[in-house]
Amino acid sequence: MHLSKCYLQRRHLVVILAFLGFANIYAMRANLSVAIVQMTSDTVVTTVDGEQ
């Protein structure tokens, strides 16, 4: 007796999960490249007291 009915075939589920995985990797790579640029910039923040 088959208890549950799957509306998506397994290949469609794999394609959806692969797409979400690649989208996640792309987003992390884009955010990391922006973060690296910000971490290596030569800006100095000075407070009102003159401290860095």
mmCIF file of the N, C-alpha and C atoms, coordinates in Angstrom:
data_MODEL
# 
_entry.id   MODEL 
# 
loop_
_atom_site.group_PDB 
_atom_site.id 
_atom_site.type_symbol 
_atom_site.label_atom_id 
_atom_site.label_alt_id 
_atom_site.label_comp_id 
_atom_site.label_asym_id 
_atom_site.label_entity_id 
_atom_site.label_seq_id 
_atom_site.pdbx_PDB_ins_code 
_atom_site.Cartn_x 
_atom_site.Cartn_y 
_atom_site.Cartn_z 
_atom_site.occupancy 
_atom_site.B_iso_or_equiv 
_atom_site.pdbx_formal_charge 
_atom_site.auth_seq_id 
_atom_site.auth_comp_id 
_atom_site.auth_asym_id 
_atom_site.auth_atom_id 
_atom_site.pdbx_PDB_model_num 
ATOM 1   N N  . MET A 1 1  ? 0.837  -1.184 0.000   1.00 0.00 ? 1  MET A N  1 
ATOM 2   C CA . MET A 1 1  ? 0.000  0.000  0.000   1.00 0.00 ? 1  MET A CA 1 
ATOM 3   C C  . MET A 1 1  ? 0.882  1.247  0.000   1.00 0.00 ? 1  MET A C  1 
ATOM 4   N N  . HIS A 1 2  ? 0.607  2.137  -0.935  1.00 0.00 ? 2  HIS A N  1 
ATOM 5   C CA . HIS A 1 2  ? 1.373  3.372  -1.063  1.00 0.00 ? 2  HIS A CA 1 
ATOM 6   C C  . HIS A 1 2  ? 0.713  4.438  -0.185  1.00 0.00 ? 2  HIS A C  1 
ATOM 7   N N  . LEU A 1 3  ? 1.437  4.923  0.830   1.00 0.00 ? 3  LEU A N  1 
ATOM 8   C CA . LEU A 1 3  ? 0.835  5.814  1.823   1.00 0.00 ? 3  LEU A CA 1 
ATOM 9   C C  . LEU A 1 3  ? 0.752  7.271  1.368   1.00 0.00 ? 3  LEU A C  1 
ATOM 10  N N  . SER A 1 4  ? 1.774  7.770  0.696   1.00 0.00 ? 4  SER A N  1 
ATOM 11  C CA . SER A 1 4  ? 1.762  9.181  0.310   1.00 0.00 ? 4  SER A CA 1 
ATOM 12  C C  . SER A 1 4  ? 1.927  9.315  -1.195  1.00 0.00 ? 4  SER A C  1 
ATOM 13  N N  . LYS A 1 5  ? 1.346  10.350 -1.727  1.00 0.00 ? 5  LYS A N  1 
ATOM 14  C CA . LYS A 1 5  ? 1.445  10.604 -3.159  1.00 0.00 ? 5  LYS A CA 1 
ATOM 15  C C  . LYS A 1 5  ? 2.320  11.835 -3.359  1.00 0.00 ? 5  LYS A C  1 
ATOM 16  N N  . CYS A 1 6  ? 3.347  11.697 -4.151  1.00 0.00 ? 6  CYS A N  1 
ATOM 17  C CA . CYS A 1 6  ? 4.267  12.802 -4.408  1.00 0.00 ? 6  CYS A CA 1 
ATOM 18  C C  . CYS A 1 6  ? 3.836  13.497 -5.699  1.00 0.00 ? 6  CYS A C  1 
ATOM 19  N N  . TYR A 1 7  ? 3.616  14.797 -5.623  1.00 0.00 ? 7  TYR A N  1 
ATOM 20  C CA . TYR A 1 7  ? 3.168  15.541 -6.792  1.00 0.00 ? 7  TYR A CA 1 
ATOM 21  C C  . TYR A 1 7  ? 4.335  15.974 -7.675  1.00 0.00 ? 7  TYR A C  1 
ATOM 22  N N  . LEU A 1 8  ? 5.523  16.065 -7.115  1.00 0.00 ? 8  LEU A N  1 
ATOM 23  C CA . LEU A 1 8  ? 6.711  16.401 -7.891  1.00 0.00 ? 8  LEU A CA 1 
ATOM 24  C C  . LEU A 1 8  ? 7.546  15.149 -8.109  1.00 0.00 ? 8  LEU A C  1 
ATOM 25  N N  . GLN A 1 9  ? 8.032  15.007 -9.315  1.00 0.00 ? 9  GLN A N  1 
ATOM 26  C CA . GLN A 1 9  ? 8.956  13.908 -9.540  1.00 0.00 ? 9  GLN A CA 1 
ATOM 27  C C  . GLN A 1 9  ? 10.291 14.258 -8.903  1.00 0.00 ? 9  GLN A C  1 
ATOM 28  N N  . ARG A 1 10 ? 11.068 13.241 -8.657  1.00 0.00 ? 10 ARG A N  1 
ATOM 29  C CA . ARG A 1 10 ? 12.340 13.441 -7.967  1.00 0.00 ? 10 ARG A CA 1 
ATOM 30  C C  . ARG A 1 10 ? 13.271 14.344 -8.767  1.00 0.00 ? 10 ARG A C  1 
ATOM 31  N N  . ARG A 1 11 ? 13.263 14.243 -10.085 1.00 0.00 ? 11 ARG A N  1 
ATOM 32  C CA . ARG A 1 11 ? 14.159 15.081 -10.894 1.00 0.00 ? 11 ARG A CA 1 
ATOM 33  C C  . ARG A 1 11 ? 13.789 16.557 -10.788 1.00 0.00 ? 11 ARG A C  1 
ATOM 34  N N  . HIS A 1 12 ? 12.502 16.856 -10.672 1.00 0.00 ? 12 HIS A N  1 
ATOM 35  C CA . HIS A 1 12 ? 12.095 18.249 -10.503 1.00 0.00 ? 12 HIS A CA 1 
ATOM 36  C C  . HIS A 1 12 ? 12.532 18.782 -9.144  1.00 0.00 ? 12 HIS A C  1 
ATOM 37  N N  . LEU A 1 13 ? 12.445 17.958 -8.136  1.00 0.00 ? 13 LEU A N  1 
ATOM 38  C CA . LEU A 1 13 ? 12.893 18.360 -6.808  1.00 0.00 ? 13 LEU A CA 1 
ATOM 39  C C  . LEU A 1 13 ? 14.399 18.618 -6.798  1.00 0.00 ? 13 LEU A C  1 
ATOM 40  N N  . VAL A 1 14 ? 15.162 17.773 -7.486  1.00 0.00 ? 14 VAL A N  1 
ATOM 41  C CA . VAL A 1 14 ? 16.614 17.964 -7.570  1.00 0.00 ? 14 VAL A CA 1 
ATOM 42  C C  . VAL A 1 14 ? 16.937 19.258 -8.303  1.00 0.00 ? 14 VAL A C  1 
ATOM 43  N N  . VAL A 1 15 ? 16.207 19.555 -9.370  1.00 0.00 ? 15 VAL A N  1 
ATOM 44  C CA . VAL A 1 15 ? 16.443 20.790 -10.123 1.00 0.00 ? 15 VAL A CA 1 
ATOM 45  C C  . VAL A 1 15 ? 16.136 22.015 -9.264  1.00 0.00 ? 15 VAL A C  1 
ATOM 46  N N  . ILE A 1 16 ? 15.047 21.980 -8.528  1.00 0.00 ? 16 ILE A N  1 
ATOM 47  C CA . ILE A 1 16 ? 14.685 23.113 -7.664  1.00 0.00 ? 16 ILE A CA 1 
ATOM 48  C C  . ILE A 1 16 ? 15.729 23.315 -6.572  1.00 0.00 ? 16 ILE A C  1 
ATOM 49  N N  . LEU A 1 17 ? 16.156 22.229 -5.933  1.00 0.00 ? 17 LEU A N  1 
ATOM 50  C CA . LEU A 1 17 ? 17.164 22.348 -4.875  1.00 0.00 ? 17 LEU A CA 1 
ATOM 51  C C  . LEU A 1 17 ? 18.511 22.794 -5.433  1.00 0.00 ? 17 LEU A C  1 
ATOM 52  N N  . ALA A 1 18 ? 18.876 22.318 -6.626  1.00 0.00 ? 18 ALA A N  1 
ATOM 53  C CA . ALA A 1 18 ? 20.134 22.743 -7.245  1.00 0.00 ? 18 ALA A CA 1 
ATOM 54  C C  . ALA A 1 18 ? 20.086 24.231 -7.584  1.00 0.00 ? 18 ALA A C  1 
ATOM 55  N N  . PHE A 1 19 ? 18.954 24.695 -8.101  1.00 0.00 ? 19 PHE A N  1 
ATOM 56  C CA . PHE A 1 19 ? 18.809 26.120 -8.404  1.00 0.00 ? 19 PHE A CA 1 
ATOM 57  C C  . PHE A 1 19 ? 18.949 26.969 -7.148  1.00 0.00 ? 19 PHE A C  1 
ATOM 58  N N  . LEU A 1 20 ? 18.286 26.563 -6.076  1.00 0.00 ? 20 LEU A N  1 
ATOM 59  C CA . LEU A 1 20 ? 18.388 27.312 -4.824  1.00 0.00 ? 20 LEU A CA 1 
ATOM 60  C C  . LEU A 1 20 ? 19.813 27.286 -4.277  1.00 0.00 ? 20 LEU A C  1 
ATOM 61  N N  . GLY A 1 21 ? 20.502 26.167 -4.431  1.00 0.00 ? 21 GLY A N  1 
ATOM 62  C CA . GLY A 1 21 ? 21.885 26.076 -3.981  1.00 0.00 ? 21 GLY A CA 1 
ATOM 63  C C  . GLY A 1 21 ? 22.803 26.999 -4.760  1.00 0.00 ? 21 GLY A C  1 
ATOM 64  N N  . PHE A 1 22 ? 22.660 27.007 -6.093  1.00 0.00 ? 22 PHE A N  1 
ATOM 65  C CA . PHE A 1 22 ? 23.492 27.891 -6.908  1.00 0.00 ? 22 PHE A CA 1 
ATOM 66  C C  . PHE A 1 22 ? 23.167 29.362 -6.655  1.00 0.00 ? 22 PHE A C  1 
ATOM 67  N N  . ALA A 1 23 ? 21.901 29.678 -6.437  1.00 0.00 ? 23 ALA A N  1 
ATOM 68  C CA . ALA A 1 23 ? 21.528 31.058 -6.119  1.00 0.00 ? 23 ALA A CA 1 
ATOM 69  C C  . ALA A 1 23 ? 22.138 31.479 -4.786  1.00 0.00 ? 23 ALA A C  1 
ATOM 70  N N  . ASN A 1 24 ? 22.159 30.568 -3.822  1.00 0.00 ? 24 ASN A N  1 
ATOM 71  C CA . ASN A 1 24 ? 22.751 30.857 -2.517  1.00 0.00 ? 24 ASN A CA 1 
ATOM 72  C C  . ASN A 1 24 ? 24.255 31.075 -2.643  1.00 0.00 ? 24 ASN A C  1 
ATOM 73  N N  . ILE A 1 25 ? 24.923 30.242 -3.415  1.00 0.00 ? 25 ILE A N  1 
ATOM 74  C CA . ILE A 1 25 ? 26.368 30.392 -3.613  1.00 0.00 ? 25 ILE A CA 1 
ATOM 75  C C  . ILE A 1 25 ? 26.678 31.724 -4.290  1.00 0.00 ? 25 ILE A C  1 
ATOM 76  N N  . TYR A 1 26 ? 25.887 32.088 -5.302  1.00 0.00 ? 26 TYR A N  1 
ATOM 77  C CA . TYR A 1 26 ? 26.108 33.357 -5.999  1.00 0.00 ? 26 TYR A CA 1 
ATOM 78  C C  . TYR A 1 26 ? 25.920 34.540 -5.052  1.00 0.00 ? 26 TYR A C  1 
ATOM 79  N N  . ALA A 1 27 ? 24.882 34.495 -4.228  1.00 0.00 ? 27 ALA A N  1 
ATOM 80  C CA . ALA A 1 27 ? 24.628 35.589 -3.288  1.00 0.00 ? 27 ALA A CA 1 
ATOM 81  C C  . ALA A 1 27 ? 25.752 35.703 -2.265  1.00 0.00 ? 27 ALA A C  1 
ATOM 82  N N  . MET A 1 28 ? 26.236 34.580 -1.755  1.00 0.00 ? 28 MET A N  1 
ATOM 83  C CA . MET A 1 28 ? 27.336 34.627 -0.785  1.00 0.00 ? 28 MET A CA 1 
ATOM 84  C C  . MET A 1 28 ? 28.604 35.163 -1.425  1.00 0.00 ? 28 MET A C  1 
ATOM 85  N N  . ARG A 1 29 ? 28.870 34.779 -2.687  1.00 0.00 ? 29 ARG A N  1 
ATOM 86  C CA . ARG A 1 29 ? 30.071 35.262 -3.362  1.00 0.00 ? 29 ARG A CA 1 
ATOM 87  C C  . ARG A 1 29 ? 29.992 36.765 -3.594  1.00 0.00 ? 29 ARG A C  1 
ATOM 88  N N  . ALA A 1 30 ? 28.833 37.258 -3.990  1.00 0.00 ? 30 ALA A N  1 
ATOM 89  C CA . ALA A 1 30 ? 28.673 38.697 -4.221  1.00 0.00 ? 30 ALA A CA 1 
ATOM 90  C C  . ALA A 1 30 ? 28.825 39.470 -2.916  1.00 0.00 ? 30 ALA A C  1 
ATOM 91  N N  . ASN A 1 31 ? 28.220 38.987 -1.838  1.00 0.00 ? 31 ASN A N  1 
ATOM 92  C CA . ASN A 1 31 ? 28.326 39.674 -0.551  1.00 0.00 ? 31 ASN A CA 1 
ATOM 93  C C  . ASN A 1 31 ? 29.742 39.621 -0.007  1.00 0.00 ? 31 ASN A C  1 
ATOM 94  N N  . LEU A 1 32 ? 30.434 38.516 -0.210  1.00 0.00 ? 32 LEU A N  1 
ATOM 95  C CA . LEU A 1 32 ? 31.803 38.400 0.278   1.00 0.00 ? 32 LEU A CA 1 
ATOM 96  C C  . LEU A 1 32 ? 32.730 39.333 -0.480  1.00 0.00 ? 32 LEU A C  1 
ATOM 97  N N  . SER A 1 33 ? 32.518 39.502 -1.780  1.00 0.00 ? 33 SER A N  1 
ATOM 98  C CA . SER A 1 33 ? 33.381 40.405 -2.533  1.00 0.00 ? 33 SER A CA 1 
ATOM 99  C C  . SER A 1 33 ? 33.191 41.847 -2.072  1.00 0.00 ? 33 SER A C  1 
ATOM 100 N N  . VAL A 1 34 ? 31.977 42.235 -1.737  1.00 0.00 ? 34 VAL A N  1 
ATOM 101 C CA . VAL A 1 34 ? 31.738 43.581 -1.208  1.00 0.00 ? 34 VAL A CA 1 
ATOM 102 C C  . VAL A 1 34 ? 32.376 43.724 0.165   1.00 0.00 ? 34 VAL A C  1 
ATOM 103 N N  . ALA A 1 35 ? 32.283 42.703 0.992   1.00 0.00 ? 35 ALA A N  1 
ATOM 104 C CA . ALA A 1 35 ? 32.859 42.760 2.337   1.00 0.00 ? 35 ALA A CA 1 
ATOM 105 C C  . ALA A 1 35 ? 34.378 42.853 2.284   1.00 0.00 ? 35 ALA A C  1 
ATOM 106 N N  . ILE A 1 36 ? 35.002 42.128 1.377   1.00 0.00 ? 36 ILE A N  1 
ATOM 107 C CA . ILE A 1 36 ? 36.465 42.172 1.272   1.00 0.00 ? 36 ILE A CA 1 
ATOM 108 C C  . ILE A 1 36 ? 36.922 43.563 0.847   1.00 0.00 ? 36 ILE A C  1 
ATOM 109 N N  . VAL A 1 37 ? 36.209 44.172 -0.084  1.00 0.00 ? 37 VAL A N  1 
ATOM 110 C CA . VAL A 1 37 ? 36.565 45.528 -0.507  1.00 0.00 ? 37 VAL A CA 1 
ATOM 111 C C  . VAL A 1 37 ? 36.439 46.488 0.670   1.00 0.00 ? 37 VAL A C  1 
ATOM 112 N N  . GLN A 1 38 ? 35.400 46.365 1.467   1.00 0.00 ? 38 GLN A N  1 
ATOM 113 C CA . GLN A 1 38 ? 35.219 47.247 2.618   1.00 0.00 ? 38 GLN A CA 1 
ATOM 114 C C  . GLN A 1 38 ? 36.280 47.008 3.688   1.00 0.00 ? 38 GLN A C  1 
ATOM 115 N N  . MET A 1 39 ? 36.705 45.760 3.869   1.00 0.00 ? 39 MET A N  1 
ATOM 116 C CA . MET A 1 39 ? 37.712 45.461 4.894   1.00 0.00 ? 39 MET A CA 1 
ATOM 117 C C  . MET A 1 39 ? 39.092 45.956 4.499   1.00 0.00 ? 39 MET A C  1 
ATOM 118 N N  . THR A 1 40 ? 39.358 46.106 3.210   1.00 0.00 ? 40 THR A N  1 
ATOM 119 C CA . THR A 1 40 ? 40.687 46.509 2.772   1.00 0.00 ? 40 THR A CA 1 
ATOM 120 C C  . THR A 1 40 ? 40.766 47.980 2.398   1.00 0.00 ? 40 THR A C  1 
ATOM 121 N N  . SER A 1 41 ? 39.700 48.735 2.599   1.00 0.00 ? 41 SER A N  1 
ATOM 122 C CA . SER A 1 41 ? 39.746 50.160 2.263   1.00 0.00 ? 41 SER A CA 1 
ATOM 123 C C  . SER A 1 41 ? 40.595 50.900 3.294   1.00 0.00 ? 41 SER A C  1 
ATOM 124 N N  . ASP A 1 42 ? 41.162 52.024 2.871   1.00 0.00 ? 42 ASP A N  1 
ATOM 125 C CA . ASP A 1 42 ? 42.070 52.790 3.721   1.00 0.00 ? 42 ASP A CA 1 
ATOM 126 C C  . ASP A 1 42 ? 41.367 53.948 4.417   1.00 0.00 ? 42 ASP A C  1 
ATOM 127 N N  . THR A 1 43 ? 40.145 53.779 4.805   1.00 0.00 ? 43 THR A N  1 
ATOM 128 C CA . THR A 1 43 ? 39.433 54.856 5.494   1.00 0.00 ? 43 THR A CA 1 
ATOM 129 C C  . THR A 1 43 ? 39.701 54.774 6.990   1.00 0.00 ? 43 THR A C  1 
ATOM 130 N N  . VAL A 1 44 ? 39.804 55.928 7.623   1.00 0.00 ? 44 VAL A N  1 
ATOM 131 C CA . VAL A 1 44 ? 40.030 56.007 9.057   1.00 0.00 ? 44 VAL A CA 1 
ATOM 132 C C  . VAL A 1 44 ? 38.858 56.763 9.667   1.00 0.00 ? 44 VAL A C  1 
ATOM 133 N N  . VAL A 1 45 ? 38.252 56.175 10.673  1.00 0.00 ? 45 VAL A N  1 
ATOM 134 C CA . VAL A 1 45 ? 37.134 56.813 11.359  1.00 0.00 ? 45 VAL A CA 1 
ATOM 135 C C  . VAL A 1 45 ? 37.674 57.493 12.605  1.00 0.00 ? 45 VAL A C  1 
ATOM 136 N N  . THR A 1 46 ? 37.417 58.795 12.738  1.00 0.00 ? 46 THR A N  1 
ATOM 137 C CA . THR A 1 46 ? 37.886 59.571 13.883  1.00 0.00 ? 46 THR A CA 1 
ATOM 138 C C  . THR A 1 46 ? 36.676 60.036 14.684  1.00 0.00 ? 46 THR A C  1 
ATOM 139 N N  . THR A 1 47 ? 36.740 59.855 15.996  1.00 0.00 ? 47 THR A N  1 
ATOM 140 C CA . THR A 1 47 ? 35.641 60.283 16.861  1.00 0.00 ? 47 THR A CA 1 
ATOM 141 C C  . THR A 1 47 ? 35.771 61.763 17.184  1.00 0.00 ? 47 THR A C  1 
ATOM 142 N N  . VAL A 1 48 ? 34.828 62.292 17.937  1.00 0.00 ? 48 VAL A N  1 
ATOM 143 C CA . VAL A 1 48 ? 34.838 63.707 18.320  1.00 0.00 ? 48 VAL A CA 1 
ATOM 144 C C  . VAL A 1 48 ? 36.047 64.022 19.197  1.00 0.00 ? 48 VAL A C  1 
ATOM 145 N N  . ASP A 1 49 ? 36.477 63.046 20.015  1.00 0.00 ? 49 ASP A N  1 
ATOM 146 C CA . ASP A 1 49 ? 37.619 63.253 20.907  1.00 0.00 ? 49 ASP A CA 1 
ATOM 147 C C  . ASP A 1 49 ? 38.953 63.189 20.179  1.00 0.00 ? 49 ASP A C  1 
ATOM 148 N N  . GLY A 1 50 ? 38.960 62.857 18.917  1.00 0.00 ? 50 GLY A N  1 
ATOM 149 C CA . GLY A 1 50 ? 40.195 62.756 18.162  1.00 0.00 ? 50 GLY A CA 1 
ATOM 150 C C  . GLY A 1 50 ? 40.799 61.371 18.176  1.00 0.00 ? 50 GLY A C  1 
ATOM 151 N N  . GLU A 1 51 ? 40.112 60.401 18.775  1.00 0.00 ? 51 GLU A N  1 
ATOM 152 C CA . GLU A 1 51 ? 40.622 59.033 18.799  1.00 0.00 ? 51 GLU A CA 1 
ATOM 153 C C  . GLU A 1 51 ? 40.214 58.308 17.530  1.00 0.00 ? 51 GLU A C  1 
ATOM 154 N N  . GLN A 1 52 ? 41.001 57.311 17.193  1.00 0.00 ? 52 GLN A N  1 
ATOM 155 C CA . GLN A 1 52 ? 40.700 56.521 15.995  1.00 0.00 ? 52 GLN A CA 1 
ATOM 156 C C  . GLN A 1 52 ? 39.950 55.283 16.349  1.00 0.00 ? 52 GLN A C  1 
# 
